[in-house]
Amino acid sequence: MIRYVSNKGGGTPVDFETAILTGKAPDGGLYVPTSLPKISKEQLKSWKSLNYTDLAFEILSLFIDRATISSTELRKLVDDGFATFYHPERIPFYTLTSKKDIIIQELFHGPTLSFKDVAMGFVVNLFNFFLKRRGEKMSIMVATSGDTGPAAAYASIGKETIDTWALYPEGYITEEQERQMTTIVAPNVHAVRVTNCTNGSDDLDILIADLFADESFQKKMKLSSVNSINWGRVMMQTVHYFYGYLQNVDMVGEPLNFAVPSGAFGNLCAGALAREMGLPVGKFILSNNENNCLQRIFSNGVYSREKVINCASSAIDISLPINFWRYLYFVIGQKPEKIKQWMEEAEKGTKIAFDEKTHQQFSEGFLTASISDELTLSTIQKVYATEGYLLDPHAAVAVAATQHVSDDLSGNTKTLCLATAHPSKFPDVIKKALETKDLPKQATHASLEKAKSYCQKIYECSFNDMHTTLSATMQANTAYRTKA
Ligand SMILES: *Cc1c(COP(=O)(O)O)cnc(C)c1O
């Protein structure tokens, strides 16, 4: 039986269903499997010709007991999670014609046009599946730096077992992202605009943690989260590393690099776990914007919290890379007491200087770069001018980072740059980069045009008193659940 424990070591081991529905472990830690499955080269080879959903089924089967979800049910959950994708291949690739060693992995063909859809559809389906079976209902809360909220809101449409509350910081996300949440017509989906956030979505993460800690509220509302603290998100994201690898190497066993625009480290944590499972990764290129918390951790061995600044690649404007602690748990050989100490220091805002051995262990195989807005924009411009291919600001950060570290990449290894959003979500950045008022066709999307023709439905509150106002609003909205 596959068991899950908190990376901080508290509580007792739980089954997969509990780990998913609880989101965060009761001791404030992150759920991790007691061990990671190991995948041999032979097994990898046998997966080479699988399409994305078939591969997802194989990999997820290693983390989920048949007694919890039968194969037929798991198949259906996976297929349903990707049925709404706009591209028949789900996750296609594009090789830069001007730089053949750079391949773009397009993770943005889901219903809300960001890589968050890759895991979210599946995880929300899982919630609905478990809750239906139990005859229960829950409230899901997510804070968003722009893309998690739309993905969670969209995935929740028509799911009668959950109410979803998507909280976003005013002024930190694009109008397109906002409209993706506020124009959804579904009684169980609620968009909350929060004014006066000084640290973007990090502020909202802290507030949600407060609400979760309020025991009577938590009991009444049955709160959970589908932020990347939820194991289901990270687990599902391991798949696109295996898929990207198998689709792009000539021979299984040769190394492939991955460049990942990173904020909360959920995506890259999944990649690092895939490497632990046996994926032959060359280098990871950790790509930050000017909010370079992760870059400082990996290159200097120092964790410290800085103020969040607004960048062109706004979805990675984050200073709390929570999933780093999940990765660290495995890479230092599962020492929960150490993780507990560090996580608690980080929560207090204490600066942490990792000892040399730990720093060496976790930074093995990682290259890092912090990319300025100026370079982000010029990368978008250059690639578009040379080959008519339009990068979104986050993919541009990954491409720029790859070029920045190119001297440290060995000879003829190829790099997969993870394109995490569709450019149409960031029209203002694209206009600025291309120095034009008219967006090229690649910077538009029919779904976003459609969203402009609806009224917006928004709850608004101020960060300053939102613990009180939001909890009252949530209770009033879900009062029907307790009525006889
Ligand atoms: C969320 C997001 C990221 C960062 O992913 P993490 O898992 O938080 O590191 C990168 N790009 C886009 C477009 C995103 O929405």
The ligand as an SDF file (V2000), in Angstrom:
LIG
                    3D

 15 15  0  0  0  0  0  0  0  0999 V2000
    2.5730   29.1400  -12.0840 C   0  0  0  0  0  0  0  0  0  0  0  0
    3.3610   29.5180  -13.2480 C   0  0  0  0  0  0  0  0  0  0  0  0
    4.7490   29.3430  -13.2630 C   0  0  0  0  0  0  0  0  0  0  0  0
    5.5330   28.8610  -12.0770 C   0  0  0  0  0  0  0  0  0  0  0  0
    5.2830   27.5660  -11.6670 O   0  0  0  0  0  0  0  0  0  0  0  0
    5.7280   27.0990  -10.2190 P   0  0  0  0  0  0  0  0  0  0  0  0
    5.2620   25.7190  -10.1250 O   0  0  0  0  0  0  0  0  0  0  0  0
    5.0010   28.0140   -9.2550 O   0  0  0  0  0  0  0  0  0  0  0  0
    7.1800   27.2810  -10.1150 O   0  0  0  0  0  0  0  0  0  0  0  0
    5.4350   29.6640  -14.4210 C   0  0  0  0  0  0  0  0  0  0  0  0
    4.7970   30.1780  -15.4850 N   0  0  0  0  0  0  0  0  0  0  0  0
    3.4700   30.3750  -15.5020 C   0  0  0  0  0  0  0  0  0  0  0  0
    2.8510   30.9680  -16.7040 C   0  0  0  0  0  0  0  0  0  0  0  0
    2.7010   30.0430  -14.3900 C   0  0  0  0  0  0  0  0  0  0  0  0
    1.3870   30.2530  -14.4110 O   0  0  0  0  0  0  0  0  0  0  0  0
  1  2  1  0
  2  3  1  0
  2 14  2  0
  3  4  1  0
  3 10  2  0
  4  5  1  0
  5  6  1  0
  6  7  2  0
  6  8  1  0
  6  9  1  0
 10 11  1  0
 11 12  2  0
 12 13  1  0
 12 14  1  0
 14 15  1  0
M  END
$$$$
